[in-house]
């Protein structure tokens, strides 16, 4: 049937109703009515869907929105909506990151089916937006759907408003959104493919929903911290106790409320007078506070535990954080009073009324939670293969990397991960080798936690789904591939992954021998001497390259699979230091590259890692690490391979005996400890790895005598 004009008045009214819809249900209903009126079936129509809508809807108010979508859709990476035209993707969760992923995939022509177990958007909390996210949303027509979007200097939006904007864009692009549908589990392809030629499907609730029969190629977890997709291990990052309180008060949009200035972030260290006065006048003791004016008056603050105990918010002190903040140990009325009083004081009592907005449970929207502990997935994607059918599985949003809210990074990094995942799916759709697809995705994931507006590409107008337009440094060579190339041809060494292939210690010794054959007599090593090989490799790497081990020799050799995050961090240091340094002349002959098989088994290697760094600085960094190692050697009693000082466990701090995580760990003398615990036993001041002496009998470290700060300042003990 040819596109034609339909009774304009009703079509225009339906379009206006869709654009102005203020709830998820209203947006879904009005869009369905619009498509029905225009005689369009979203599941079979041309994608992106807005194009046939545009041809059938003659309406001047829509022209600006069509122009924006046309401009975005013209990006060359989308290949005129053909880049992923043969791919069916399922997305679990209609949060901002799930919806943003759906939008990107739709521009590339994929069929996108999105599941959301609720039919309401009710989260009042406000998100800080980086400049690129504001530019990105404006390019998708956010201003057309939400007139107040980032007007003037405003750089934030409530979660529910952002969801509503992205939902409308997704619907216009042809995303099939199913609300009140909950993903339960994946259904593997039938073993007998001759009788049942079915691919990957899923079990949902309600069980008889039509999407349960859908076959798909890609599934994306965007359902937050709970992540219902199996197979992704998570790492925990824990800092000192930090208790956050969020509170949303009704915004009646009066003149008096409009005059109240926002608080973009007041930290104790920068405004001690404010917090001292707050403490003196109210008994409320905060580390920081932020106030944004949006659909609600939104406050978020970090409160000190003692203050909460004194004000009766927390009833009883517990060392265990879960018990401390459990519902039974929190007085909700006292919590509301605490948040209201802090909000009132911080705005100089200028807000005329502080009545709580309601959350999706119909209760006052105030919450207290612990952000001491955050989780990150060990890997961003995997490939599952059963009975001849491959499935690409990936995570975005909080399922992938939980944000640290005081930094305002959540939605920005979430959008970056959405674009990175879409780029991976594009490569997958165009036939790239699965291992290469996964390796590139992991390399970008390693960049994500360190990404800030300052270290991204400066011209945000050029950002696209292509990661090279967004990140400063991306490298096409994976860490695994590099390790394979450097160790190929060595007898007894076959690197197929970044964990089990290194247990014997031979691969590590081969990697070192490749660049420094004078340090290790590789041909004399015995494959069965696992601990001796590993200890030799660890010792030489620390002494000559300044690369400290991230686990003990005993841990490395005793476990079936070494910790993957520790191994990636450890091997990444070799990659960064050596990747631009050619091996010594004549060493190339040791490695017969034709004997190396760089192809991996996707099913046994669910993900590979890549490390990306500044290539131009690698030689300087290598020299600095070698110098640091020499200083360590001259100023301390060096550990020898024949008599290790200790068989310390790498996840327990030697000094305080508490859990020590990879990101906060130092190593010296075969011991592992917190950076903050590495203190002088005499004066308790911090120590440096280059200037300490270890007393094995006393079990403590002190400053090298001539470098002791007290002596340098002219003091006596």
C-alpha positions in Angstrom: 0.0 0.0 0.0 1.4 3.4 -0.9 1.9 6.0 1.8 -0.9 8.6 1.8 -2.2 11.4 3.9 -4.8 10.5 6.6 -7.4 12.7 8.1 -5.0 15.3 9.3 -6.9 16.8 12.3 -7.2 13.5 14.2 -3.6 12.3 13.3 -2.2 15.6 14.5 -4.1 15.5 17.8 -2.9 12.0 18.4 0.7 13.0 17.7 0.4 16.0 20.1 -1.1 13.6 22.7 1.9 11.3 22.3 4.5 14.1 22.5 2.9 15.5 25.7 2.2 12.2 27.4 3.4 12.4 31.0 3.4 8.7 31.9 4.6 5.5 30.4 1.1 4.1 30.0 -0.1 7.3 28.3 2.8 7.4 25.9 2.3 3.7 24.9 -1.4 4.1 24.5 -1.3 7.3 22.4 1.5 5.9 20.2 -0.5 2.7 19.6 -3.6 4.8 18.6 -1.4 7.0 16.3 -0.1 3.9 14.5 -3.5 2.4 14.2 -4.9 5.6 12.8 -2.1 5.7 10.2 -2.7 2.0 9.4 0.9 1.1 10.4 1.9 -2.2 12.1 5.1 -1.3 14.1 6.2 -5.0 14.1 6.3 -5.3 10.2 6.7 -1.7 9.0 9.9 -0.2 7.7 12.6 0.6 10.3 13.2 3.2 11.6 9.5 3.5 12.0 9.4 7.3 12.1 10.0 7.4 8.4 6.7 5.9 7.3 5.0 7.9 10.0 6.6 11.1 8.6 5.3 10.3 5.1 1.8 9.7 6.4 1.6 12.5 8.9 1.6 16.0 7.4 2.2 18.2 10.4 4.4 21.2 10.8 4.9 20.7 14.5 6.6 17.4 13.8 9.0 18.7 11.2 11.6 19.7 13.7 11.7 16.3 15.3 11.9 14.5 11.9 14.8 16.8 11.0 16.7 15.8 14.2 16.1 12.1 13.7 17.1 12.3 10.0 20.3 14.1 10.9 21.2 11.4 13.5 20.2 8.6 11.3 22.5 9.8 8.5 25.6 8.9 10.5 27.7 6.7 8.3 28.1 4.0 10.9 24.4 3.2 10.7 24.8 2.4 7.0 21.3 3.8 6.3 19.7 1.4 8.9 21.3 -1.7 7.3 24.3 -2.2 9.7 22.3 -4.6 11.9 19.2 -5.3 9.7 19.4 -9.1 10.1 19.8 -9.0 13.9 17.1 -9.5 16.5 18.0 -8.0 20.0 16.2 -8.4 23.3 16.8 -5.8 26.0 15.8 -6.5 29.6 14.8 -3.3 31.4 13.5 0.1 30.4 15.8 2.2 32.5 17.7 5.1 30.8 20.6 2.8 29.7 18.4 0.0 28.3 16.3 2.5 26.4 19.4 4.3 25.1 20.8 1.0 23.8 17.5 0.3 22.1 17.6 3.6 20.4 21.1 3.1 19.0 20.4 -0.4 17.8 17.2 0.8 16.0 19.1 3.4 14.1 21.3 0.5 12.8 18.2 -1.3 11.6 18.0 -4.1 14.2 14.8 -5.5 15.4 14.7 -4.5 19.1 12.3 -6.0 21.6 12.4 -4.4 25.1 10.9 -6.0 28.2 9.9 -4.0 31.3 8.3 -5.7 34.3 6.5 -2.5 35.3 4.3 -0.1 33.4 5.2 3.1 35.3 8.2 5.4 35.5 8.2 6.6 39.1 11.8 7.4 40.1 12.1 11.0 41.1 15.8 11.1 41.8 17.8 13.5 39.6 20.7 12.6 37.4 23.6 14.9 36.6 24.4 15.1 32.9 27.8 15.5 31.3 28.0 17.9 28.4 28.1 15.0 25.9 24.9 13.4 27.3 23.1 16.8 27.0 24.3 17.1 23.4 23.4 13.5 22.7 19.8 13.9 24.0 19.2 17.2 22.3 20.2 15.4 19.0 17.5 12.8 19.7 14.8 15.5 20.1 14.7 15.6 24.0 13.6 19.3 23.9 10.6 18.4 21.7 9.3 16.0 24.3 10.4 17.9 27.5 10.5 21.7 26.9 12.4 22.4 30.1 15.2 20.0 29.1 18.6 21.5 30.2 17.3 25.1 29.7 20.0 27.7 30.4 22.6 26.3 32.7 20.6 23.3 33.9 22.6 20.1 33.6 20.3 17.5 35.2 17.0 15.7 34.7 14.9 13.3 36.8 15.2 9.6 36.0 11.5 9.3 35.1 11.6 12.3 32.7 14.7 10.9 31.0 13.0 7.5 30.7 9.9 9.1 29.2 11.9 11.0 26.6 13.9 7.9 25.6 10.8 5.8 25.5 9.1 8.1 23.0 12.2 8.2 20.8 12.5 4.4 21.0 8.8 4.0 19.9 9.3 6.3 17.0 12.3 4.3 15.9 10.3 1.0 16.0 11.4 -0.6 19.2 8.8 -3.2 20.4 8.2 -2.3 24.0 6.4 -4.8 26.2 5.5 -3.6 29.7 4.3 -5.8 32.6 6.5 -8.6 31.2 9.3 -10.0 33.3 12.3 -12.0 31.9 12.8 -15.2 33.8 15.5 -17.2 32.1 17.1 -18.2 28.7 15.8 -21.2 26.9 18.5 -23.1 25.0 18.0 -24.3 21.5 16.7 -27.9 21.1 19.3 -30.6 21.0 17.5 -32.3 18.1 17.9 -29.6 15.4 16.5 -31.8 12.7 13.1 -31.9 14.3 13.1 -28.5 16.1 15.1 -25.9 14.3 14.7 -23.3 17.0 17.3 -20.9 18.2 17.7 -19.1 21.5 14.4 -18.1 23.2 13.4 -17.0 26.7 11.0 -17.8 29.5 9.0 -14.8 30.7 6.1 -13.9 33.0 3.3 -14.2 32.1 4.3 -17.5 30.5 2.0 -17.4 27.5 3.1 -14.0 26.3 4.0 -14.0 22.6 7.6 -12.9 23.2 8.3 -16.3 24.7 8.3 -17.7 21.2 10.7 -15.1 19.8 14.1 -16.3 18.6 16.9 -13.8 19.0 20.6 -13.3 18.3 21.5 -10.9 21.1 20.3 -10.3 24.6 21.2 -7.3 26.7 20.9 -7.1 30.5 19.8 -3.6 31.6 17.8 -4.5 34.7 20.1 -2.9 37.2 22.2 -4.4 40.0 19.9 -7.5 40.3 21.0 -8.6 36.7 19.0 -11.7 35.8 21.3 -12.9 33.1 23.5 -15.8 34.3 27.3 -16.2 33.8 28.5 -12.8 34.8 30.7 -12.8 37.9 30.9 -9.6 39.9 33.7 -7.8 41.7 33.0 -5.9 44.9 34.7 -2.6 45.6 34.3 -1.5 49.2 35.5 1.8 50.8 35.0 3.3 54.2 31.5 3.6 55.5 29.4 6.1 53.6 25.7 6.6 54.3 23.7 8.5 51.7 20.2 10.0 52.1 18.1 11.0 49.2 14.9 13.1 49.6 12.4 14.4 47.1 10.0 17.2 48.1 7.1 18.5 46.1 7.9 21.3 43.6 4.8 23.5 43.2 6.7 25.7 40.7 5.9 28.9 42.7 7.8 32.2 42.3 9.3 31.7 45.7 10.6 28.2 44.8 12.1 29.4 41.6 14.2 31.9 43.4 16.0 29.3 45.6 19.5 28.6 44.2 20.6 25.0 43.6 23.5 23.5 45.4 25.7 21.7 42.8 27.9 20.1 45.5 29.1 21.3 48.9 31.9 19.1 50.3 33.0 19.4 53.9 36.6 20.0 52.9 35.7 23.1 50.9 33.0 24.6 53.1 33.8 23.7 56.7 32.0 26.7 58.1 28.6 25.7 56.5 28.8 22.2 58.0 30.0 23.4 61.4 27.0 25.8 61.6 24.7 23.0 60.5 26.1 20.8 63.2 25.8 23.4 65.9 22.3 24.5 65.1 20.6 21.2 64.2 22.9 18.4 65.4 23.1 17.2 61.8 26.6 16.2 60.7 27.1 15.9 56.9 30.1 15.2 54.6 28.4 16.8 51.6 25.0 17.8 50.2 23.6 18.5 46.7 20.3 20.1 45.7 18.7 20.0 42.3 15.4 21.6 41.3 13.5 19.5 38.8 10.1 17.9 38.9 10.8 17.7 42.6 13.2 19.5 45.0 15.8 16.7 45.1 18.4 16.5 47.9 21.2 14.0 48.3 23.6 14.1 51.2 26.2 11.9 53.0 25.5 11.7 56.7 27.9 10.7 59.4 26.9 7.6 61.4 27.3 9.2 64.8 25.0 12.1 63.9 22.3 9.6 62.7 22.6 7.7 66.0 22.3 10.9 68.1 19.3 12.1 66.1 17.6 8.7 66.6 17.5 7.9 62.9 19.6 4.7 63.5 18.4 3.0 66.6 21.3 0.7 67.4 25.0 0.7 66.3 26.2 -2.4 64.4 29.5 -3.1 62.8 27.7 -4.9 59.9 26.4 -2.3 57.5 23.4 -4.4 56.4 22.2 -4.7 60.0 23.0 -1.0 60.7 20.8 0.2 57.9 18.2 -2.6 58.0 14.6 -1.4 58.0 14.0 -2.5 61.5 17.0 -0.4 62.8 15.8 2.8 61.1 13.2 5.2 62.5 11.4 6.4 59.3 9.8 9.4 61.0 13.2 10.5 62.4 14.8 10.0 58.9 12.2 12.2 57.3 12.7 14.9 60.0 16.5 14.6 59.5 16.3 15.1 55.7 13.7 17.9 56.0 15.8 19.8 58.5 19.0 19.4 56.4 17.2 20.6 53.3 15.7 23.6 55.1 19.0 24.7 56.5 21.0 24.2 53.3 18.5 26.4 51.3 18.5 29.1 54.1 14.9 28.3 54.9 13.7 29.8 51.6 11.6 26.9 50.4 8.1 27.8 51.5 7.0 24.1 52.1 8.9 20.9 52.4 6.3 18.2 51.8 7.6 14.9 50.6 6.8 13.7 47.1 5.5 10.1 46.9 7.5 7.2 45.6 6.1 4.3 43.6 5.0 2.6 46.8 2.9 5.7 47.7 5.2 6.5 50.6 7.3 9.7 51.3 10.2 9.6 48.9 13.1 9.6 51.3 15.7 6.8 51.5 18.9 6.0 53.2 21.4 3.5 51.8 25.0 2.4 51.9 27.2 3.2 48.9 30.3 1.9 50.6 30.1 -1.2 48.5 29.7 -1.1 44.7 29.7 -3.9 42.2 31.1 -4.2 38.7 30.8 -7.1 36.4 34.1 -8.9 35.7 33.4 -8.8 31.9 31.0 -6.9 29.7 30.0 -9.6 27.2 30.1 -13.3 26.4 29.1 -15.7 23.6 27.0 -18.7 24.4 26.8 -21.5 21.9 24.5 -24.5 22.0 23.6 -27.0 19.2 24.9 -24.7 16.4 23.3 -21.5 17.7 25.4 -18.6 19.0 24.0 -16.0 21.3 25.8 -12.7 22.1 25.1 -11.7 25.7 26.1 -8.3 27.1 25.4 -5.9 30.0 24.8 -2.2 30.2 23.9 0.3 33.0 24.1 -0.7 36.6 24.1 -4.3 35.6 27.6 -3.7 34.2 29.1 -1.0 36.5 27.4 0.6 39.5 27.9 4.4 39.6 29.5 6.3 42.5 26.8 8.9 42.9 28.9 11.8 44.4 30.8 11.9 41.1 27.6 12.2 38.9 29.0 9.5 36.6 26.1 7.0 36.4 24.1 8.0 33.4 27.1 9.4 31.4 29.1 6.2 31.7 25.9 4.2 31.2 25.3 6.0 27.8 28.9 5.3 26.9 28.5 1.6 27.7 25.2 1.6 25.6 27.1 3.0 22.6 30.0 0.6 23.1 27.6 -2.4 23.3 25.8 -1.2 20.1 29.2 -1.0 18.4 30.0 -4.6 19.4 26.6 -5.8 18.1 27.3 -4.0 14.9 30.7 -5.9 14.5 28.9 -9.1 15.4 26.2 -8.5 12.8 28.8 -7.8 10.1 30.5 -11.2 10.6 33.6 -10.3 12.7 35.2 -13.2 14.6 33.5 -13.7 18.0 36.8 -13.6 19.8 37.7 -10.3 18.2 34.3 -8.9 19.0 34.6 -9.8 22.6 38.1 -8.6 22.9 37.3 -5.1 21.6 34.3 -4.9 23.9 36.4 -5.8 26.9 39.1 -3.2 26.0 36.5 -0.5 26.0 35.0 -1.7 29.3 38.5 -1.3 30.9 38.4 2.3 29.9 34.9 3.0 31.3 35.6 3.3 35.1 38.3 6.0 34.4 36.4 8.0 31.9 35.7 11.6 32.7 34.7 14.6 30.6 38.3 15.8 30.7 39.9 12.6 29.2 37.5 12.1 26.4 37.6 13.5 22.9 37.0 17.2 23.1 34.7 17.7 20.1 31.4 16.2 21.4 29.6 17.1 18.2 31.6 14.3 16.4 30.6 11.6 18.9 29.0 8.5 17.4 28.6 4.8 18.0 32.3 4.4 16.8 34.4 4.4 20.1 37.3 6.2 18.4 35.1 9.3 18.1 34.6 9.3 21.9 37.7 7.9 23.6 41.2 9.4 23.4 43.1 6.1 23.0 41.8 2.8 21.6 44.0 0.0 20.5 43.1 -2.8 18.1 45.5 -5.3 19.6 44.1 -7.3 22.5 46.0 -8.3 25.6 45.4 -12.0 24.9 46.6 -11.7 21.3 49.7 -9.8 22.4 50.6 -12.4 25.0 50.1 -15.2 22.5 52.4 -13.5 20.0 55.1 -13.0 22.6 55.1 -16.5 23.9 54.5 -18.5 20.8 57.1 -21.1 20.0 58.3 -21.6 23.6 58.3 -25.2 24.6 55.5 -26.2 27.0 53.7 -22.8 26.6 50.3 -22.6 25.0 48.5 -19.4 25.9 44.7 -19.8 25.2 43.4 -17.5 28.0 44.5 -15.1 30.6 44.1 -17.4 33.6 44.7 -21.1 33.5 47.4 -20.9 30.8 49.7 -19.1 33.3 49.4 -21.5 36.3 52.6 -23.4 35.5 54.7 -20.2 35.5 56.3 -21.1 32.2 54.2 -18.6 30.2 55.3 -15.7 32.5 58.9 -16.8 32.3 58.6 -17.0 28.5 57.1 -13.5 28.3 60.1 -12.1 30.3 62.6 -14.1 28.3 61.2 -12.8 25.1 62.4 -9.3 26.0 65.2 -10.0 28.5 66.8 -13.4 27.7 69.7 -12.5 30.0 67.4 -12.7 33.1 66.0 -16.2 32.7 67.5 -19.5 31.3 64.2 -20.7 29.8 65.5 -23.9 28.5 66.5 -25.1 31.9 63.0 -24.7 33.4 61.0 -27.8 34.3 57.2 -27.6 33.6 56.5 -29.7 36.7 58.2 -27.2 39.0 55.2 -25.0 39.1 56.0 -23.0 42.3 59.6 -22.5 41.4 58.7 -21.2 37.9 56.1 -18.9 39.2 58.3 -17.5 42.0 61.1 -16.9 39.5 58.8 -15.0 37.2 57.3 -12.9 40.0 60.7 -12.1 41.4 62.3 -11.1 38.1 59.3 -9.0 37.1 59.3 -7.2 40.4 63.1 -6.7 40.5 63.7 -5.7 36.9 60.5 -4.2 35.7 59.0 -2.9 38.9 55.8 -5.0 38.4 54.6 -6.4 41.7 52.6 -9.6 41.9 48.9 -9.3 42.6 48.7 -12.7 44.3 51.0 -15.1 46.1 53.0 -17.9 44.5 50.9 -20.4 46.6 47.6 -18.9 45.4 48.7 -18.9 41.8 49.7 -22.6 41.8 47.1 -24.0 44.1 43.9 -22.8 42.5 42.4 -24.3 39.4 41.8 -20.9 37.8 43.7 -17.8 39.0 41.5 -14.7 39.7 40.9 -13.2 36.2 40.8 -9.5 37.3 44.2 -9.9 39.1 45.7 -11.6 36.1 44.4 -9.0 33.7 45.8 -6.2 35.8 49.1 -8.0 36.2 49.6 -8.9 32.6 48.4 -5.5 31.4 51.4 -3.9 33.1 53.7 -6.0 30.9 51.7 -5.1 27.8 51.8 -1.3 28.5 55.5 -1.4 29.2 56.7 -3.6 26.4 54.2 -3.4 23.5 56.2 -0.7 21.7 59.6 -2.1 22.5 61.0 -4.6 20.0 62.5 -7.8 21.4 66.3 -7.9 21.3 68.0 -8.8 18.0 67.9 -12.5 17.4 65.1 -13.2 19.8 62.6 -13.3 16.9 64.1 -16.6 15.9 63.1 -18.2 19.2 59.4 -17.7 18.3 58.2 -19.5 15.2 55.1 -17.4 14.6 53.7 -19.9 12.1 53.5 -22.4 14.9 51.0 -20.2 16.8 47.3 -20.7 16.7 45.7 -17.4 17.7 42.1 -18.6 17.3 40.3 -19.4 20.5 37.3 -21.5 21.3 34.5 -19.1 22.0 32.6 -21.4 24.2 35.5 -22.1 26.6 36.6 -18.5 26.6 33.6 -16.4 27.4 35.5 -13.2 27.3 39.0 -11.8 26.6 40.6 -8.7 27.9 42.5 -5.8 26.4 44.5 -3.1 28.0 44.6 0.4 26.5 47.2 2.9 27.4 49.3 5.8 26.2 51.7 4.2 23.8 54.0 7.2 23.6 54.8 7.0 27.3 55.5 3.3 27.6 59.3 3.6 27.3 59.4 6.3 29.9 57.2 4.3 32.2 59.4 1.3 31.8 62.5 3.3 32.7 60.7 4.8 35.7 59.6 1.4 36.9 63.1 -0.1 36.5 64.6 2.8 38.4 61.9 2.4 41.2 62.8 -1.3 41.4 66.5 -0.6 41.7 65.7 1.9 44.6 63.6 -0.8 46.2 66.4 -3.3 45.9 69.0 -1.0 47.4 66.9 0.3 50.3 65.3 -2.9 51.5 66.0 -6.5 52.2 65.1 -8.1 48.9 63.1 -11.3 48.8 64.9 -14.2 47.3 63.4 -17.0 45.3 64.8 -19.7 47.6 63.5 -18.2 50.9 60.4 -16.2 50.6 59.6 -14.0 53.7 56.0 -15.0 53.9 53.2 -17.0 52.2 50.8 -14.1 52.9 47.3 -14.4 51.5 46.9 -11.8 48.8 43.4 -10.7 49.8 44.2 -10.1 53.5 46.2 -7.1 54.6 49.4 -8.2 56.4 49.2 -5.3 58.9 45.5 -4.8 59.8 44.4 -8.4 58.8 41.3 -7.0 57.0 40.2 -7.7 53.5 42.2 -5.9 50.9 40.9 -5.4 47.3 42.9 -5.4 44.2 42.4 -1.7 43.5 43.7 -0.6 46.9 46.5 -3.1 47.3 50.3 -2.7 47.5 52.9 -5.5 47.6 56.4 -5.6 49.1 58.6 -8.3 50.6 56.1 -11.0 49.5 53.4 -9.3 51.6 50.1 -7.6 50.6 48.5 -4.7 52.3 46.4 -1.6 52.1 48.1 1.5 50.8 46.9 3.3 53.9 48.4 0.6 56.2 51.9 1.0 54.7 53.2 3.2 57.5 56.4 3.6 59.4 56.5 1.5 62.6 58.3 4.3 64.4 56.4 7.5 63.5 53.3 6.2 61.7 53.8 8.4 58.7 53.2 7.0 55.2 56.0 5.0 53.5 57.0 4.8 49.9 58.1 1.6 48.2 61.4 3.2 47.3 62.3 4.3 50.8 61.7 1.7 53.5 63.4 -1.0 55.5 61.7 -4.2 56.5 62.4 -5.7 59.9 61.6 -9.4 59.4 61.7 -10.2 63.1 59.5 -7.3 64.3 57.2 -7.7 61.3 57.2 -4.0 60.5 58.4 -1.5 58.0 60.2 1.8 58.8 61.7 4.6 56.8 65.2 4.1 55.5 67.2 5.8 58.3 68.7 8.6 56.3 65.4 9.4 54.7 63.3 9.5 57.8 61.1 12.6 57.8 61.8 13.4 61.4 65.6 13.5 60.7 65.1 15.5 57.5 63.2 18.1 59.5 65.9 18.2 62.2 63.9 16.5 64.9 65.1 13.7 67.2 63.1 10.7 68.3 
